[in-house]
Each structure stands twice: as structure tokens, then as C-alpha cells.
Amino acid sequence: MLRTRLLWIGIGFSVSSAAISHFVWKDLMLHRYALSSDMKRKFDALEERILNLESVPYHDSNPTPEIEG
């Protein structure tokens, strides 16, 4: 009877720890995917802004007058 109880306690702890580790692993993977997706979205937006800046012609707002002499 004592062996049976120890066996069931061992099985219970094993199943509980497996379920907890499964949910923790799943949550970590979901967080990792969300982080990589967010970073990709931000880098795409940054690249688009850089391309827009590169396509705008540069106008010097403070031109230096040419000295004739």
C-alpha cells in the first residue's frame, strides 16, 4: 500500500511538472515569436523611413554666398 501511494505521488508530480514545463515553454516561445515579429515590423518601418529620406533631394537651407574676386 505504501509503494502504491509513492507510485501515484511520483506519477502525479511527474505529470504536474510536465504540464507546467509545457505551458512555460509554450509561453516562452510565444513571447519569442512576438518579440521577433515586433522587431521585424520596426526595422521594416525604419528602412522605409530611410528610403524616403534618401529619395528626397537635399536642399541646403543655409547656402554660402560665392565670393567674387
N, C-alpha and C positions, 0 to 999 in steps of 0.2 A: 504494500500500500504506500509506503514511503517512497519507493522507487517510482511508482506511478505518478505520485504528486510531483516529484522532482522532474520527471519527464515532461509533464504537462506545463510546469512552470518554465522549464527550458524552452519548450516549443513556443509558449506564449511570449517570452522575452524575444526569441528569435523572430517571430512574426511581427511583433511590435517594432523592433529595431529595423527590420527590413522595410516596413511600411513608412516609418519616419524617414529613413535614409532615402527611400524612393521619392517622397514628397519634397525633401530638401534638395535632392539632385535635380528634380524637375523644376523647382523654383529657381535654382541657380542657373540652369540652362535657359530658362525663360528670361531671366534678368540679363544674361549674357547676350541673347539674341536681341533684346530690346535696346541694349546699350550699343551694339554694333549697328543696328538699324538707325538709331538716332545719330550716331557719328557719321554714317554714310550720308544721311539726309543733310546734316550740317555742312559736310565737306562739299556736297553737290551744290548747295546754296552758295558757299564761299567761292567755288570755282565759277559759278555763273556770274557772281558779282565781279570777279577778277576779269572775266571775259568781257563783261560790259564796260569795265573801266579801260581795258586795252583797246576796245573798239572806238571809244570816244576820242576825237582828235584833241591833242593837247594845245591849249591856248594860254600863252603867257600873260598873266594878269598884270604883270609889272614890267612892261618892256623897257629896255635900256635905250635911251636915245643914242643914235650914232653921232660920233664927234667927227666933224669935217675939219680937215686941217692940213 
